[in-house]
Amino acid sequence: MISALRSLTTKRTFHTTRCVASSGPDLRSALKELIPARKQELLEIKKNHSDVKVGDITVGSVIGGMRGNSSMFWQSTSLDPEEGIRFQGKTIQECQALLPSDPEEHDAKKSFLPESMLWLLMTGDIPSETQAANLTRELASRGRTIPKNTNKLMENLPRDMHPMTQLAIGLASMNQSSQFAKRYEQGALSKTDYWEYTLDDALNLIAALPALSGKIYSNIVNDGKPLGEFREDRDWSYNISSLLGMTTKDSCNRQNLSEEQANDFVNLMRLYTGIHVDHEGGNVSAHTTHLVGSALGDPFLSYSSGIMGLAGPLHGLAAQEVVRFLIEMNSEISSETSTDEIEKYLWKLLDSKRVVPGYGHAVLRKPDPRFTAMLEFAEARPQEFEKDKNVKLMQILSKIAPEVLKKHGKTKNPYPNVDSASGILFYHYGIQEMLFFTVIFGCSRSMGPMTQLVWDRIFGLPIERPKSLDMNALKSLCHMS
Ligand code: CMX
């Protein structure tokens, strides 16, 4: 397998439609090439355009979760209300066409490597195959072992502790190994070097996630005993999958998957973790990581905080709510194709003042292209999914629920978001511990906020400190006595 990995660096030329701008073979040297020009750009904006007005902040925005208030700088992704997420300006479809996948993978339906996406986020460039392979290898080498104390701590956590609590604890505990925190404490760090140690920590954090998530899953389902082996010669998503016991080689193959199913599962993992990396800066997990990091918290403490934000049911936890919702609905309707019964079920839910999980979005106003990508994964494998009642219901619901929500008239976006489809696909292959889904989300989401934290330190962005208004200030602005 080592030779197979070595071939990652040499085989095939990757087809790209643009030149690769940064030629450094590894992420650090690629970043070093890019930093001077990017810093100069921001410096120029700061020096010459700091008083350019971005927009007006209304009272509605102040008491309405800061909606429509453009007040964050976020480097690598932006969310268009109509088109959805763009990664360094590229749509999901473009990323699917351009980003390198595992050259050893011959399945026509293969997904790109999340490691390629990480390179794109960090540098703004499509990596060459060699660059993607080098990053894949670097993460695998960094992730082979997690710090001893973290390991011990994870082994001793109560088996029934919420998986997201376990993940937040595991990540926070890794701050003991933070290069950034250590150097800062020693007073040995100059501001211009902050980013290098932050990058080290960020890569160690991302690299540790297969082992951490595997540990958490084994705590839940296998009394803490390992379900698979970490392979230094395999990619990040493969290692997540094998440590969850979901590959035919290198794991206990808990669900007795066929070769094809296991391969599909790894590709599902690559797809899911490749497109959940970031959703611009204002969402709870990204914003929290950035905010905590702005006080110069190290990447482990910063992202542990982001993970706690991701654990909210209106954010990352929605995936688990959707699965519960689909299973419950299926148990109450006579058939997953019964349109009338589905509509009635939805109205009952809305009339009881509950939300339809997996629908709506704070920014998006069209179906989430991440949802479309997950749906296409299922549609490309009709034989695998044709008998799955829950997947069928998910597909049918995506046509019925928007119409019901439009009639209901409250939701600004009646369309499915990504959580509508993701959990139920993992459930299909046998990851059925619903509380665990958000841990997989947390593995993926590390990549965007960690990229931003590195660039925050490159740019030397200040501590975040918005002004708040009390009730008297609001009343006075509104000319109320
Ligand atoms: N079902 C029923 N009502 C909904 C709804 C839904 N799926 N989505 C929004 N609404 C309601 C809101 O509760 C709100 O009602 P009130 O005025 O009574 O408070 C009204 O519609 C307006 O809300 P909105 O402006 O459209 O949506 P918000 O920006 O306030 O909230 C979100 C966005 C995602 C929290 C909301 O749509 C929701 O709760 N969806 C269900 C949970 C979910 O799927 N979350 C995953 C989000 C994906 C992600 O994190 O990226």
Residues whose N, C-alpha, C, O or C-beta is under 5 A from the ligand:
A	BS01	CMX	P313 L314 H315 G316 A318 R354 V355 V356 P357 G358 Y359 G360 H361 A362 K410 T411 K412 N413 N417 D419
